[in-house]
Amino acid sequence: GAQQMRSFAWKDDGKSIVAAGFGGLFLSEDRGETWEPVPVTTSDPWKQVMWVGDRWAAITDFHLFFSKSGRQWDLVPGLRSIFYGVAANPNGCILVGDAIFHGSIDGGNWKQVAKREIGRWLHCAASSPEIFVAAGAEGAILVSDDGHNWEPVVSPTRNDLHAISYDPHAKRFVIVGRERTVLSSADGRKWRLHPGPDWMDNPYTVTASNGRVFVGGAAPEGAVSRDLDTWQSLPLPTNCHGSAPFDEGYLIGLNDTIDLLREQ
């Protein structure tokens, strides 16, 4: 079944969405009303999926796949590393994990452009139209204007960082990590530390959209905030493994199901 769905990506038509996680890939073509599993040629767990240009991109532990339909997925040959995150903007597409790779928006021309620092894996990536941001172990945050040239920026924490999201409405990046870590930045370069929800020691999913931020993790209780300093509790049936915006609420990946969560 739909076990531990970590990531969701809407097609640009606003109707079709792909979910990716421990239980494989799932496709909905009716705005999340019904889901069907997608047969794929790998047994690796799926880490992340996103809409890139005119197709979905999805990563497993070691591989990158693309699909225009959401049903047939094509492996990118000759590209193998340990992957945790994918992001894209008009300057191309990036993959992060054991290193940073850059490719064109149509899914080709991949090359390694940076190495991680020793012991500091990169766990997640996001982008605005102007900048790419990658974050990971021991509070590491790296940025790039073009996807090719990367530099570290000052991080206000040494805690491991797990997930990042960019809100184009609020023009704000948000990162979450261990020990209730919540960071925000308007430009990706200067970061502010916020008090995370006190009932969630280990948040590992964040969705920033329309000026709101949802955080989920290793607790049967989510959290939502606008200012990132005060948090509203949202009770959940299980831990939350992934999330995505949906109208005035969120699609969330629970232990064994995909659910719709609305703010109370």
Residue, then its C-alpha position, 0 to 999 in steps of 0.5 A: g500500500a501507500q506506505q510512508m509517502r515522503s513526497f508529492a508533486w502536482k502536474d501543472d494542470g492542477k489535477s494529476i499528482v504523483a506520490a513517492g515513498f517507501g511503498g513505491l509510486f502512486l498516481s492520482e488523476d482526480r486531485g487525490e480522490t483515488w490513487e493507483p500504484v505505478p509499476v516501476t522497475t526498481s525495488d529501491p525506496w523512493k525519496q522525492v518527486m517533483w514537477v520539472g518543466d513538462r515532466w515529473a522527476a523522481i529519485t530513489d536511493f541511487h537513481l533518477f527517473f523521469s515521466k511525462s504521463g506518471r505511468q511510464w518512468d524512464l531511468v536516466p542512464g549513467l547517473r548513479s550516486i546516493f540521492y536525497g533531494v531534487a530541485a529545479n528552476p529556470n537554470g536547470c535541475i539539481l540532485v543532492g546527497d553524496a554530491i551535487f549534480h546539475g542537469s538541464i531542465d529537459g532531464g539531460n546533460w548531467k554532471q557532478v558540480a560539487k562534493r559534500e563536506i566530509g561527514r555532512w550529507l545533503h538531505c534536501a534541496a529547494s529553489s526559488p526562481e533566483i537561487f538553489v538551496a541545499a541543506g543537510a547534516e550538522g546544519a550545513i546549508l549551501v547555495s548557488d545562483d546558477g546550479h553550477n557554482w556552490e558556496p556554504v552560508v552561515s547556519p544558525t544551527r548544528n543540528d541535522l536538517h531534514a527537509i526544505s520548502y519554498d513558498p513563492h507567495a511569501k517568498r520564503f524558504v523554510i527548513v526543518g531538522r532535529e530537536r525542533t529546528v525551524l529555519s527561515s530565509a527570504d533570500g537563501r543566504k541569511w537564515r533565522l532560527h525559530p522555536g519549533p513546535d514543542w511536541m515534535d522533537n524530530p520534524y522531517t517534512v515541511t510544506a510552505s505555501n500561501g504564507r502558511v507552514f505545515v510541519g510533520g514528523a515523528a509524532p502523531e501531531g502536525a503543526v501549522s504556523r504563519d509567523l513560525d514563532t507560534w504553532q497550532s497543533l493538528p492531531l494526526p492518526t500516525n507519524c507524518h512522513g511527507s506533505a504537499p499543499f492542497d486547497e486550504g489544507y495539505l495532502i499528507g503521507l501517514n504510516d500506511t495511507i495518504d490523507l487530506l488534512r485541513e486546518q481547524 
